[in-house]
Amino acid sequence: MQWIVEPQNGIYLPQAGLHLDGKAKAAASFISHAHSDHVARHEVTLCSPATHHFICARGKPSRTVIEAEYGHEKDMACTPGFSWSLHAAGHIYGSSQILVTHQNSGQRLLYTGDFKMRAGFSCEKAATPRAEVLIMETTFGLPRYRFPPVEETMQRVIQFCREAIAVDAVPVLMAYTLGKSQEILAGLRGVDFPLMLHPQTFAITEAYVRLGVSLPPFRLFDAAHVAGHALICPPNAMSTDSPMAAALPRRRTAVLSGWAMDKSTLYRSRCDAAFPLSDHADYDELLAFVEAVGPQRVYTVHGFVDSFARDLRARGVEAWALGRINQMEFCFG
């Protein structure tokens, strides 16, 4: 079987009648995780139970949701002859890859969604199911994006917090409300200072707790008692006209993102520090993932799609940037 992959409303698999992370309402779509840029109100949604939980917590439920635990194969109800299963993606808690199988031929297609291979503090470790066709995100698909060990980065974050508290400033750690904030919180387990959360972050973190994720003690932001605490909040909470920023005249801010590998991130974010903590795979992880999955063909999506596809071809892997005009390379001896 020859898989057809179309860059249409996310990604579309016409043979299976399924969209992958559809951006707009679709008849049927897989949602890899609950970040808002991956969620739409589809007629039928395929996702993990945790992703469904977060979607509902954010008020964006679909009409019909079909949940699947990791590794449990199900028939594609809308398209006979195909089955699907979900596998941990390691991006945030409950994030999934989907493996679609054509039952007659046994040919498999794997779509990663956002993923990382290194173990996280607050989410499942990514799986590497074998597949003939791989559609993978390549957000950090350049060789310069090689992240330092997570433990090393968190030690730098902890030192940043201690130094701020020592001069009576509030250390403010800025990150996405869902996923990254809980990763930071879990990475601060056992520190010698208490932790406060922005109201939006607090609400999502409580959803984590309801799902049984183990996290260190935290409390809701209280301006009257924030002294001596480290505060985790979304970046927009520190905008110049925000009430939270006004309540923290003495603060030191840090952004936690894979883009901190770029020196310009510190200046663009207007923060005191930037730490390279990412929920995406770095360049070496992307290469290792392709080797583990063993595909015959790779489609790259998101990020440095052209460069990473070219690097894979140089390594003997058939790879194409989905939706791009791919330049063929010719070697002259």
C-alpha atoms as one frame of an Amber mdcrd trajectory, in Angstrom:
protein
   0.000   0.000   0.000   1.172   3.546  -0.810   0.161   6.011   1.917  -1.273
   9.363   0.781  -0.392  12.230   3.123  -1.886  15.678   2.483  -1.107  18.982
   4.265  -4.789  19.843   4.610  -6.371  21.125   7.868  -3.432  19.901   9.880
  -2.484  16.702   8.057  -5.007  14.507   6.272  -4.906  10.795   5.553  -7.641
  10.408   2.891  -7.457   6.590   2.793  -8.219   6.435   6.521 -10.561   9.447
   6.503  -8.599  10.976   9.381  -7.066  14.371  10.097  -4.034  14.655  12.366
  -4.167  17.647  14.720  -6.783  19.320  12.529  -6.758  23.091  12.978 -10.445
  23.526  12.132 -13.512  21.363  12.693 -13.242  18.038  10.854 -15.371  14.926
  10.567 -12.683  12.948  12.393  -9.351  14.063  13.800  -6.656  12.809  16.119
  -5.601  15.345  18.781  -2.076  14.656  19.980  -2.235  16.868  23.081  -4.280
  19.660  24.614  -2.282  22.775  23.717  -4.719  25.217  22.160  -3.032  25.265
  18.729  -3.751  21.535  18.382  -7.371  21.531  19.554 -10.593  22.063  17.587
 -14.188  20.892  18.112 -14.311  17.952  15.703 -17.275  15.701  15.042 -15.181
  12.749  16.217 -11.942  13.115  18.178  -9.368  10.406  18.883  -7.135  11.132
  21.883  -5.765   9.836  25.169  -7.888  10.030  28.351  -5.590  12.678  29.854
  -5.770  14.828  26.718  -9.561  14.611  26.835  -9.443  15.633  30.504  -7.379
  18.739  29.724  -9.541  19.653  26.710 -12.636  19.564  28.913 -10.855  21.562
  31.636 -10.205  24.243  29.021 -13.813  24.194  27.792 -13.249  22.835  24.261
 -14.890  19.385  24.153 -15.685  17.684  20.843 -19.063  16.132  20.063 -17.798
  12.538  20.182 -14.507  11.533  21.799 -12.959   8.090  21.444 -10.287   7.569
  24.080  -7.552   4.953  23.951  -4.925   3.943  26.476  -1.374   3.686  25.182
  -0.734   0.565  23.139  -4.386  -0.538  22.798  -5.255  -1.105  19.131  -8.725
  -0.108  17.918 -10.519  -0.401  14.580 -11.085   2.828  12.666 -14.867   3.008
  13.002 -15.280   5.537  10.172 -13.038   3.646   7.703 -13.077  -0.164   7.577
  -9.729  -1.820   6.971  -7.706   0.492   9.203  -6.827   0.342  12.897  -5.092
   2.767  15.226  -3.263   2.867  18.522  -1.785   5.627  20.679   1.742   5.757
  22.085   3.339   8.142  24.565   4.952  11.222  23.017   6.755  12.639  26.075
   5.742  16.229  25.213   3.321  16.875  28.098   1.290  14.532  30.267  -1.103
  12.508  28.094   0.479  13.605  24.811   0.313  10.908  22.153   1.616   9.668
  18.872  -0.809   7.777  16.651   0.061   4.607  14.751  -2.358   3.914  11.884
  -2.272   0.424  10.354  -3.676  -0.760   7.024  -4.910  -4.159   8.094  -4.680
  -5.994   4.750  -1.094  -5.025   3.990   0.130  -4.493   7.549   1.658  -1.165
   6.480   1.975   1.295   9.360   2.095   5.091   9.523   3.273   6.895  12.664
   2.503  10.555  13.392   4.431  12.009  16.335   2.693  15.290  17.064   4.968
  17.270  19.395   7.365  14.941  21.206  10.638  14.522  23.041  12.611  11.367
  23.830  14.396  12.291  27.072  12.541  11.467  30.268  10.478  14.247  31.839
   9.608  15.057  35.443   5.849  15.201  34.856   4.998  13.120  31.785   5.403
   9.702  30.261   8.566   8.761  28.356   8.105   8.627  24.577   7.640   5.296
  22.821   9.267   4.364  19.502   6.879   2.028  17.627   8.143   0.723  14.306
   6.488   2.093  11.157   7.052   2.182   7.402   6.000   5.847   7.133   6.851
   8.487   9.750   5.390  11.995   9.985   7.444  13.868  12.576   7.710  17.347
  13.993  11.149  18.970  13.639  10.837  22.115  15.756  14.537  22.018  16.703
  15.812  20.296  13.570  19.166  22.082  13.303  22.484  20.790  14.729  22.911
  23.872  16.926  19.939  22.782  19.046  21.496  20.270  21.423  20.080  20.782
  24.902  22.161  20.362  28.058  21.062  17.678  30.553  17.735  18.578  32.168
  19.138  18.075  35.675  21.897  20.589  34.936  19.383  23.146  33.666  17.144
  22.710  36.720  20.100  23.246  39.055  20.715  26.570  37.316  17.032  27.453
  37.736  17.162  26.610  41.445  20.269  28.737  41.907  18.544  31.615  40.097
  15.599  31.362  42.509  17.816  31.241  45.611  19.802  34.271  44.511  16.623
  36.285  43.885  15.093  35.354  47.240  18.376  36.234  48.999  17.991  39.883
  47.886  14.244  39.995  48.713  13.161  39.723  45.080  10.529  37.275  43.818
  11.919  34.778  41.257   9.364  34.507  38.440   9.616  31.474  36.148   7.677
  32.010  32.925   6.336  29.076  30.921   3.239  27.712  29.163   0.322  27.117
  31.523  -0.166  23.505  30.412   2.777  21.139  30.410   5.903  23.246  30.835
   4.721  24.812  34.111   4.055  21.401  35.637   7.423  20.146  34.377   9.129
  23.033  36.169   7.083  22.442  39.309   7.996  18.747  39.333  11.650  19.609
  38.699  11.634  21.809  41.815  10.667  18.949  44.090  12.570  19.123  47.386
  13.800  22.724  47.079  14.219  24.855  50.214  11.730  27.551  49.154   7.926
  27.345  48.678   6.151  27.586  45.310   3.244  29.723  44.111   1.304  29.467
  40.856  -0.542  31.965  38.680  -4.335  31.306  38.821  -4.444  29.812  35.307
  -1.428  27.628  36.043  -2.945  26.639  39.393  -6.176  25.440  37.726  -4.351
  23.250  35.193  -2.007  21.918  37.886  -5.020  20.833  39.920  -6.178  18.920
  36.826  -2.798  17.143  36.866  -3.342  16.222  40.503  -6.811  14.837  39.704
  -5.148  12.608  37.113  -2.820  11.235  39.772   0.394  13.013  38.753   2.723
  13.410  41.746   3.816  17.027  42.233   5.472  18.921  45.104   3.384  21.267
  47.313   2.132  24.453  45.645  -0.285  27.248  46.446  -2.276  29.868  44.596
  -0.618  33.253  44.019  -1.172  35.653  46.906   0.501  39.036  46.540   0.436
  39.624  50.298   2.459  36.472  50.998   4.538  35.964  47.852   7.812  37.041
  49.489  10.171  34.097  49.827   8.297  32.043  47.199   9.195  31.207  43.613
   6.333  32.039  41.245   5.455  30.058  38.095   3.307  31.946  35.589   2.601
  32.320  31.853   4.715  34.949  30.034   1.781  37.305  29.423   1.277  37.624
  33.196   4.415  39.758  33.314   3.365  42.273  30.656   3.940  45.854  31.728
   0.247  46.590  32.321  -0.682  43.342  34.091  -1.965  43.380  37.701   0.455
  40.600  38.680   3.476  42.536  37.424   2.278  45.611  39.311   2.024  43.528
  42.489   5.674  42.440  42.145   7.826  45.574  42.054  10.850  43.547  43.225
  11.175  40.558  40.932  13.644  38.696  38.776  12.221  37.001  35.709  13.346
  33.973  33.739  11.923  32.320  30.628  12.249  28.546  30.277  12.260  27.449
  26.637  14.293  25.472  24.153  14.754  28.734  22.261  17.005  29.872  25.125
  19.767  28.177  23.122  19.579  31.320  20.970  21.206  34.263  22.765  18.617
  36.614  21.276  15.846  34.943  23.332  17.054  36.649  26.518  16.706  40.079
  24.924  13.453  39.378  23.079  11.803  38.116  26.265  13.100  41.084  28.294
  13.933  38.738  31.149  16.827  38.544  33.573  17.627  34.962  32.556  16.740
  32.316  29.971  17.088  28.576  30.561  16.979  25.916  27.787  14.224  23.677
  29.154  12.158  22.286  26.277   9.268  19.880  25.818  10.419  19.135  22.248
  13.133  16.827  20.949  16.505  18.372  20.195  18.496  17.590  17.047  20.169
  14.443  18.373  16.865  13.110  19.700  15.232  13.632  16.312  17.945  11.570
  14.646  17.739   8.868  17.322  13.970   8.702  16.963  14.160   8.097  13.200
  16.699   5.337  13.756  14.484   3.677  16.389  11.292   3.816  14.289  13.079
   2.563  11.160  10.808   4.138   8.522  11.116   3.702   4.768   9.888   7.278
   4.253   9.840  10.336   6.527   7.745  13.503   6.232   8.919  16.475   8.317
   6.437  19.031   9.650   6.883  22.156  11.815  10.159  23.930  12.445  13.257
  23.360  10.336  11.540  20.941   7.987  13.709  21.467   4.905  17.027  21.320
   6.720  16.204  18.222   8.739  14.773  16.367   5.729  17.955  17.190   3.822
  20.083  15.909   6.712  18.124  12.642   6.744  18.593  12.200   2.995  22.331
  12.712   3.487  22.158   9.773   5.923  20.409   7.575   3.371  16.824   8.030
   4.623  14.105   9.018   2.140  12.736  12.208   3.685  10.585  15.076   2.448
   9.318  18.321   3.961   5.542  17.979   3.789   3.850  20.705   1.777   7.122
  22.148   0.471   8.788  22.087  -2.923  11.678  19.791  -2.097  14.973  20.475
  -3.824  16.620  17.297  -5.101  20.355  16.944  -4.412  22.662  15.606  -7.117
  26.138  14.391  -6.320  28.786  14.632  -9.047  31.842  12.446  -8.633
